[in-house]
Amino acid sequence: MFRYDPRLCLPSSAELPDSDDTPVDNELQDLIPGLLKMILAQIWSKRMDWFFGVDMGIYYDPEKSAIVPDGFLSLGVERIVDEELRLSYVLWEEDNIPPILTLEVVSQKYRREYSAKKNLYAEMGVLYYAIYSSRRRRKPRLELYRLVDGEYLLQSGEPFWMPEIGLGLGRERGTHQGITREWLYWYDQQGDRYLTPDERAEQAEQRAEQAQQQAEQAQQQAEQERQLREELLAKLRQRGIDPDSL
């Protein structure tokens, strides 16, 4: 008996555009989510049930065009689908699992982050929606919204703890790719920031240098003790005393 499967009629990720061809208007829209992805790849290196997309199209309705957040996180999906990786994020190819977090970075101009995109993410079922605007002065630069009964409610208490993800999101001044400024980072439940790969490498280098210095100091101390012993033995022999007889 023939069974109709509507999923077989839906376009695949290979047939859909992988972006909206809209260029970012600031490097930060790639660098900020890119840094978050790098840190995740480090702290979740043994997990294969997550995916973080940067400037990638999300298809949630076959009759609508893709929506392209600056960054998004999905849980419960394959981290790597194959060696060609994902061209885009297509919900009907991901067991209809929407992202659990989307991120928009506002730079020179607003791109409907507080209106149309916000409504689309709510319609898609995205639990957390983060908006970061480095140009804001009187209002918070980082806002996190949680979807409650179909509406986004602004959260408080930065870094914002997200129990469903097991991570917090917040801001801190730091250096990435030689650029010192305010960046977004992941935090643990105690509010401690996770280190970046560069920071971990620097810490490892510092520990290696300290271990080498300690080894050199121990060697110098052993050499000094050997010299003192030789001098003492020489003095005993000068006085006609055989050290071996003592």
C-alpha positions in Angstrom: 0.0 0.0 0.0 1.4 3.4 -1.0 1.8 5.9 1.8 2.2 9.5 1.0 5.0 11.2 2.8 4.9 15.0 2.4 8.5 15.4 3.6 9.6 13.7 0.4 8.2 16.6 -1.6 9.9 19.3 0.4 13.1 20.9 -1.0 16.4 19.8 0.5 19.1 22.0 1.9 21.1 21.4 -1.3 18.2 22.9 -3.3 17.6 25.9 -1.1 19.7 29.2 -1.1 22.2 29.0 1.8 22.0 32.7 2.6 19.9 35.8 1.9 22.8 37.4 0.0 22.6 40.4 2.3 26.1 41.4 3.4 26.7 42.2 7.0 27.3 45.9 7.7 29.9 45.3 10.3 32.6 42.7 11.0 31.2 42.3 14.5 28.2 40.5 13.1 30.5 37.6 12.2 33.2 38.0 14.9 30.9 38.0 17.9 28.9 34.8 17.1 32.1 33.3 15.7 33.8 33.7 19.1 30.9 32.1 20.9 31.1 29.2 18.5 34.8 28.7 19.1 34.3 28.7 22.8 31.4 26.1 22.5 33.6 23.9 20.4 36.1 23.9 23.3 33.8 23.4 26.3 31.5 21.0 24.4 34.2 19.2 22.5 33.0 15.7 23.5 29.3 16.5 22.7 27.9 15.8 19.3 24.3 16.8 19.9 24.5 20.5 19.2 25.0 22.9 16.3 25.9 26.6 16.2 25.4 28.5 13.0 26.9 31.8 12.0 25.1 33.9 9.3 23.3 30.8 8.1 19.8 30.6 6.7 17.1 28.9 8.7 14.2 27.4 6.8 11.2 26.6 9.0 8.3 26.9 6.4 8.6 25.6 2.8 6.5 28.4 1.6 8.6 31.1 3.2 12.2 32.4 2.5 14.9 31.8 5.0 15.6 33.9 8.1 19.2 34.6 8.8 20.3 35.4 12.3 23.8 36.4 13.0 24.2 33.3 15.2 22.0 30.5 16.5 22.3 27.4 18.7 20.4 24.2 18.3 20.4 21.3 20.8 19.5 17.7 20.1 20.7 17.7 16.5 23.7 16.2 14.8 26.8 18.4 15.2 28.2 17.2 11.9 25.9 15.9 9.2 28.6 14.9 6.8 32.0 16.1 5.6 30.4 18.7 3.4 28.7 20.2 6.5 25.4 22.1 6.4 24.6 24.5 3.6 21.7 25.9 5.7 19.5 24.8 8.6 16.3 23.2 7.3 13.8 22.3 10.1 12.2 19.4 8.2 15.7 17.9 7.9 16.5 18.4 11.6 13.5 16.5 13.0 11.7 19.9 13.2 13.9 21.0 16.0 14.1 24.8 16.0 17.1 26.7 17.4 16.9 27.1 21.2 18.8 30.4 21.0 19.2 33.1 18.3 21.5 36.1 18.4 21.3 39.3 16.5 24.1 41.9 16.5 23.0 45.4 15.8 25.7 47.7 14.5 25.2 50.6 12.1 21.5 50.2 11.5 18.5 48.2 12.7 17.4 45.3 10.6 14.0 44.6 12.2 15.6 42.9 15.2 12.9 44.3 17.5 9.9 43.8 15.2 9.7 41.4 12.3 12.6 39.1 13.2 11.4 38.9 16.8 7.9 37.8 15.7 9.4 35.2 13.3 11.6 33.7 16.0 8.5 33.4 18.3 6.5 31.8 15.5 9.4 29.3 15.0 9.5 28.5 18.7 12.9 29.8 19.5 13.1 29.7 23.3 15.7 32.5 23.8 16.4 35.5 21.7 19.4 37.7 22.3 20.0 41.2 20.9 23.4 42.9 21.2 23.9 46.6 20.3 27.3 48.1 21.1 26.1 51.6 20.2 23.5 51.8 23.0 24.4 54.0 25.9 21.4 54.5 28.1 19.7 51.1 27.6 21.4 47.7 28.1 23.6 46.7 25.3 22.7 43.0 25.6 19.1 42.0 26.0 17.9 38.4 26.4 14.2 37.4 25.8 12.6 34.2 26.8 9.5 32.8 25.0 6.6 32.5 27.4 3.1 31.6 26.1 4.1 32.7 22.6 5.5 36.1 23.7 9.1 37.2 24.5 9.7 38.4 28.0 12.8 40.4 28.7 15.1 38.7 31.2 17.2 40.3 33.9 20.4 39.5 35.7 23.4 39.5 33.3 25.1 37.2 32.7 21.8 35.6 31.8 21.6 32.0 32.9 19.7 29.7 30.6 19.0 26.4 32.4 17.7 24.6 29.3 21.1 25.2 27.7 23.2 24.9 30.8 25.0 28.1 29.9 24.9 31.8 30.7 25.4 34.7 28.2 27.0 38.0 29.1 29.5 40.7 28.2 33.0 41.4 29.2 35.9 43.4 27.9 38.6 41.2 26.3 40.8 40.6 23.3 39.9 38.5 20.3 42.0 38.3 17.1 44.0 41.2 18.4 40.9 43.4 18.9 40.4 44.7 22.4 36.7 45.6 23.1 33.6 44.3 24.6 32.7 40.8 23.5 30.0 38.3 24.3 31.0 35.2 26.3 29.5 32.0 27.8 29.3 31.7 31.6 28.8 28.8 34.0 26.0 28.7 36.6 28.3 30.5 39.2 28.8 33.4 36.8 32.3 32.5 35.9 33.3 33.1 32.3 34.5 30.3 30.1 37.9 31.0 28.6 38.5 31.5 24.9 40.8 29.1 23.0 43.5 31.9 22.9 43.2 32.4 26.6 43.5 28.7 27.3 46.6 28.5 25.0 48.1 31.4 26.8 47.5 29.8 30.2 49.0 26.6 29.0 52.1 28.5 27.8 52.4 30.3 31.1 52.2 27.0 33.0 54.8 25.5 30.7 57.1 28.5 31.3 56.6 28.3 35.1 57.4 24.6 35.0 60.5 25.3 33.1 61.6 28.1 35.4 60.9 25.8 38.4 63.0 23.0 36.8 65.8 25.5 36.1 65.7 26.8 39.7 65.8 23.3 41.1 68.8 22.5 38.8 70.6 25.6 39.9 69.9 24.8 43.6 71.2 21.3 43.1 74.4 22.6 41.4 74.9 25.1 44.3 74.5 22.3 46.9 77.0 20.2 44.9 79.5 23.0 44.8 79.2 23.7 48.5 79.7 20.0 49.3 82.8 19.9 47.1 84.2 23.0 48.8 83.5 21.4 52.3 85.3 18.2 51.3 88.2 20.1 49.9 88.6 22.0 53.2 88.5 18.8 55.2 91.2 17.2 53.0 93.4 20.4 53.4 93.2 19.8 57.2 94.3 16.2 56.7 90.9 14.8 57.4 89.6 12.0 55.2 85.9 12.7 54.5 85.3 9.0 53.8 86.3 8.2 57.4 83.7 10.4 58.9 
